[in-house]
Amino acid sequence: MSQSQSSRGPATLSDVAEAANVSRMTVSKVLRGTGRISAATRQRVTEIADAMGYVPSSLAGALSQQSSSLVGVLIPSVSDQVYSGVLAGINAVLTPRGFSSLIGETFFDGETEERLVRMMLSMKPAGLILAGGLPRTGATAHLLGKCGLRPVRLWDGDRAGPDVTVGLSHEAAGRAAARICLEAGFSRACYVGAQLERDLCAARRRDGFVAELGMAGVACQVVEDPELTRTAEGGQILTERLLRAGDLPQVIHYLNDAMAIGGLRSLFAAGLSVPEAVSVIGFNGTSLQNALRTRLTTFEVPVRRVGEAAACAAIGTQAEREAAQAVEIAPVIVRGNTFRWPAREAG
């Protein structure tokens, strides 16, 4: 490798062509395995390209063809345990088939999603998977409708749309949580959450929970804050506010398991027994793998299966795409020890 080439950065197609004393087109054909080129020339060009560390641009290849081997995946945050599980499922399907996921974080922000959608579509992806449940801009909806793909929407199974949906009904999940509270005979309930104006799926769970209780004549207090995070810290802060207000409910349903864990910290610190003084329900099941003595009552979602189905819907065969859309993603209640079950079920 010449000093001049090394000093200006990675080797280019022109560098390889010059070193091999062939045309750029010849180098391109050799590296793509096409063209009627002698075995000796192929070997020489390949060896020189390897020695120079030349890596062909997959993006350039995609722009000259109909699509690349990339699948765009947009999720709220890679630090969210739910979506890390979904990603594991997506990559379990993509990787063996020669596809790679290009991941972007939207942070529940519609304008960020729009920017990332534009960027990913410029790379001509083979598929596009987006998390639902956030306020989507009109420009994003237009782009998705004109992109020539059938985008796969994750997580949000409540809203019908032109794209493929692999998710669950969050309203139904909220109503299911309310029903177990009613079966336990609770008459004072509370929902605790954060950023519900951005996380529309969580907002639907809250609405389903409140509505189902209301149909039975049970009022539900809602404690939420748009500025707090959907983490254990946020759950702890909001539970402390609830306790300071002095009207302790019999049961608290938290937006997710992380917030429920924070809520349990506050309840224990206040000397309250769970579930004797107050019952606690989470959502998503992410706490279960780390449970020791306290096993949170929660609704577990098969997040890896959600990711696998989404990937099949994005790049699978026609049969796989149809099967993925028929997958029923329903959370399953996990009966932990943070909920006071009816006496007839206690055993």
LINBELTA-V275181 format. One record per residue. N is the residue number from 1. RES is the residue in three letters. OMEGA is omega in degrees with one decimal (NA if undefined). Layout:
N_RES_OMEGA ; N_RES_OMEGA
This chain:
1_MET_-179.7 ; 2_SER_179.3 ; 3_GLN_-177.8 ; 4_SER_178.8 ; 5_GLN_-178.9 ; 6_SER_-174.6 ; 7_SER_-176.7 ; 8_ARG_173.4 ; 9_GLY_-176.1 ; 10_PRO_178.0 ; 11_ALA_178.6 ; 12_THR_176.5 ; 13_LEU_179.7 ; 14_SER_178.0 ; 15_ASP_-179.2 ; 16_VAL_180.0 ; 17_ALA_179.8 ; 18_GLU_-178.7 ; 19_ALA_-178.5 ; 20_ALA_-179.4 ; 21_ASN_175.5 ; 22_VAL_179.4 ; 23_SER_176.4 ; 24_ARG_179.3 ; 25_MET_178.7 ; 26_THR_178.1 ; 27_VAL_-179.3 ; 28_SER_-179.4 ; 29_LYS_179.1 ; 30_VAL_-175.2 ; 31_LEU_176.3 ; 32_ARG_179.6 ; 33_GLY_-178.5 ; 34_THR_175.0 ; 35_GLY_179.2 ; 36_ARG_-175.4 ; 37_ILE_-176.2 ; 38_SER_-180.0 ; 39_ALA_-179.3 ; 40_ALA_179.1 ; 41_THR_178.3 ; 42_ARG_-178.3 ; 43_GLN_-178.2 ; 44_ARG_-179.6 ; 45_VAL_-179.5 ; 46_THR_-179.5 ; 47_GLU_179.3 ; 48_ILE_179.0 ; 49_ALA_178.4 ; 50_ASP_-178.5 ; 51_ALA_-178.9 ; 52_MET_-179.6 ; 53_GLY_-178.5 ; 54_TYR_177.3 ; 55_VAL_179.6 ; 56_PRO_179.1 ; 57_SER_176.9 ; 58_SER_178.7 ; 59_LEU_179.0 ; 60_ALA_177.7 ; 61_GLY_-179.8 ; 62_ALA_-177.1 ; 63_LEU_178.3 ; 64_SER_180.0 ; 65_GLN_-178.3 ; 66_GLN_-179.3 ; 67_SER_178.4 ; 68_SER_176.0 ; 69_SER_178.5 ; 70_LEU_170.8 ; 71_VAL_179.6 ; 72_GLY_179.3 ; 73_VAL_178.9 ; 74_LEU_-179.2 ; 75_ILE_179.2 ; 76_PRO_-177.3 ; 77_SER_177.8 ; 78_VAL_179.7 ; 79_SER_177.6 ; 80_ASP_-176.6 ; 81_GLN_178.0 ; 82_VAL_-174.7 ; 83_TYR_173.2 ; 84_SER_175.1 ; 85_GLY_177.3 ; 86_VAL_179.7 ; 87_LEU_178.2 ; 88_ALA_178.0 ; 89_GLY_178.8 ; 90_ILE_-176.7 ; 91_ASN_177.0 ; 92_ALA_177.4 ; 93_VAL_-174.3 ; 94_LEU_-171.2 ; 95_THR_179.9 ; 96_PRO_-178.0 ; 97_ARG_176.4 ; 98_GLY_177.6 ; 99_PHE_176.5 ; 100_SER_178.3 ; 101_SER_173.8 ; 102_LEU_-168.0 ; 103_ILE_174.3 ; 104_GLY_179.9 ; 105_GLU_-178.8 ; 106_THR_-177.0 ; 107_PHE_-179.9 ; 108_PHE_-178.7 ; 109_ASP_-175.7 ; 110_GLY_-179.6 ; 111_GLU_175.4 ; 112_THR_177.1 ; 113_GLU_-179.9 ; 114_GLU_180.0 ; 115_ARG_-178.7 ; 116_LEU_176.9 ; 117_VAL_178.6 ; 118_ARG_-178.9 ; 119_MET_-177.6 ; 120_MET_179.9 ; 121_LEU_177.8 ; 122_SER_179.0 ; 123_MET_179.8 ; 124_LYS_-177.7 ; 125_PRO_175.8 ; 126_ALA_179.8 ; 127_GLY_-178.7 ; 128_LEU_-179.9 ; 129_ILE_-177.6 ; 130_LEU_174.1 ; 131_ALA_175.8 ; 132_GLY_174.6 ; 133_GLY_174.2 ; 134_LEU_-179.4 ; 135_PRO_-177.2 ; 136_ARG_-179.7 ; 137_THR_177.2 ; 138_GLY_179.6 ; 139_ALA_178.5 ; 140_THR_179.0 ; 141_ALA_179.1 ; 142_HIS_179.7 ; 143_LEU_-178.5 ; 144_LEU_179.6 ; 145_GLY_-175.7 ; 146_LYS_-170.2 ; 147_CYS_-179.7 ; 148_GLY_176.2 ; 149_LEU_169.3 ; 150_ARG_-177.2 ; 151_PRO_178.6 ; 152_VAL_-179.8 ; 153_ARG_179.9 ; 154_LEU_159.7 ; 155_TRP_-171.7 ; 156_ASP_-179.5 ; 157_GLY_-176.5 ; 158_ASP_-175.2 ; 159_ARG_176.1 ; 160_ALA_179.6 ; 161_GLY_-178.0 ; 162_PRO_-178.8 ; 163_ASP_178.4 ; 164_VAL_-178.9 ; 165_THR_172.7 ; 166_VAL_-175.0 ; 167_GLY_-177.5 ; 168_LEU_175.9 ; 169_SER_-178.7 ; 170_HIS_174.7 ; 171_GLU_178.9 ; 172_ALA_178.8 ; 173_ALA_177.7 ; 174_GLY_178.6 ; 175_ARG_178.3 ; 176_ALA_177.3 ; 177_ALA_178.9 ; 178_ALA_-177.2 ; 179_ARG_178.7 ; 180_ILE_175.6 ; 181_CYS_178.9 ; 182_LEU_178.8 ; 183_GLU_178.4 ; 184_ALA_177.2 ; 185_GLY_-179.1 ; 186_PHE_178.6 ; 187_SER_177.2 ; 188_ARG_-175.4 ; 189_ALA_179.0 ; 190_CYS_172.8 ; 191_TYR_-179.0 ; 192_VAL_-179.9 ; 193_GLY_-179.9 ; 194_ALA_177.6 ; 195_GLN_-175.5 ; 196_LEU_176.4 ; 197_GLU_178.6 ; 198_ARG_178.6 ; 199_ASP_-173.4 ; 200_LEU_177.9 ; 201_CYS_177.8 ; 202_ALA_178.4 ; 203_ALA_178.3 ; 204_ARG_176.0 ; 205_ARG_176.4 ; 206_ARG_-177.2 ; 207_ASP_178.1 ; 208_GLY_178.8 ; 209_PHE_-178.6 ; 210_VAL_-177.1 ; 211_ALA_-178.3 ; 212_GLU_176.6 ; 213_LEU_-178.7 ; 214_GLY_178.3 ; 215_MET_178.7 ; 216_ALA_178.5 ; 217_GLY_179.6 ; 218_VAL_178.5 ; 219_ALA_-179.6 ; 220_CYS_175.4 ; 221_GLN_177.9 ; 222_VAL_177.8 ; 223_VAL_-177.7 ; 224_GLU_-179.6 ; 225_ASP_-178.4 ; 226_PRO_-176.5 ; 227_GLU_-178.5 ; 228_LEU_178.5 ; 229_THR_179.9 ; 230_ARG_-173.4 ; 231_THR_176.6 ; 232_ALA_179.0 ; 233_GLU_178.1 ; 234_GLY_178.2 ; 235_GLY_179.4 ; 236_GLN_-178.9 ; 237_ILE_-177.8 ; 238_LEU_177.2 ; 239_THR_175.7 ; 240_GLU_176.4 ; 241_ARG_179.2 ; 242_LEU_-178.5 ; 243_LEU_178.7 ; 244_ARG_179.2 ; 245_ALA_171.6 ; 246_GLY_-178.2 ; 247_ASP_-174.1 ; 248_LEU_177.1 ; 249_PRO_176.6 ; 250_GLN_-178.7 ; 251_VAL_177.4 ; 252_ILE_175.8 ; 253_HIS_-177.9 ; 254_TYR_-179.1 ; 255_LEU_178.5 ; 256_ASN_-178.1 ; 257_ASP_-178.9 ; 258_ALA_179.2 ; 259_MET_178.5 ; 260_ALA_178.4 ; 261_ILE_175.6 ; 262_GLY_177.6 ; 263_GLY_177.8 ; 264_LEU_177.5 ; 265_ARG_-179.1 ; 266_SER_-179.4 ; 267_LEU_179.5 ; 268_PHE_-179.9 ; 269_ALA_179.2 ; 270_ALA_178.8 ; 271_GLY_-179.1 ; 272_LEU_179.5 ; 273_SER_178.8 ; 274_VAL_11.8 ; 275_PRO_-174.5 ; 276_GLU_-178.8 ; 277_ALA_-179.4 ; 278_VAL_176.9 ; 279_SER_-177.1 ; 280_VAL_176.3 ; 281_ILE_174.8 ; 282_GLY_176.2 ; 283_PHE_170.9 ; 284_ASN_173.7 ; 285_GLY_-177.1 ; 286_THR_-179.0 ; 287_SER_-168.6 ; 288_LEU_-177.6 ; 289_GLN_-179.6 ; 290_ASN_-176.2 ; 291_ALA_174.9 ; 292_LEU_-179.9 ; 293_ARG_180.0 ; 294_THR_178.8 ; 295_ARG_-174.9 ; 296_LEU_169.7 ; 297_THR_-172.6 ; 298_THR_173.6 ; 299_PHE_-177.4 ; 300_GLU_178.3 ; 301_VAL_179.2 ; 302_PRO_-169.9 ; 303_VAL_178.8 ; 304_ARG_179.2 ; 305_ARG_175.3 ; 306_VAL_-179.4 ; 307_GLY_179.5 ; 308_GLU_-179.6 ; 309_ALA_179.7 ; 310_ALA_179.4 ; 311_ALA_177.5 ; 312_CYS_178.9 ; 313_ALA_-176.4 ; 314_ALA_-172.0 ; 315_ILE_-176.4 ; 316_GLY_174.6 ; 317_THR_179.4 ; 318_GLN_179.6 ; 319_ALA_179.3 ; 320_GLU_179.1 ; 321_ARG_-179.9 ; 322_GLU_179.8 ; 323_ALA_-179.0 ; 324_ALA_-179.6 ; 325_GLN_-178.4 ; 326_ALA_-179.2 ; 327_VAL_177.7 ; 328_GLU_179.4 ; 329_ILE_-178.8 ; 330_ALA_177.4 ; 331_PRO_-178.2 ; 332_VAL_179.9 ; 333_ILE_174.9 ; 334_VAL_-172.6 ; 335_ARG_178.3 ; 336_GLY_-177.7 ; 337_ASN_176.4 ; 338_THR_-177.2 ; 339_PHE_179.6 ; 340_ARG_-178.7 ; 341_TRP_176.3 ; 342_PRO_-175.4 ; 343_ALA_-176.7 ; 344_ARG_-179.1 ; 345_GLU_-172.6 ; 346_ALA_-179.2 ; 347_GLY_NA
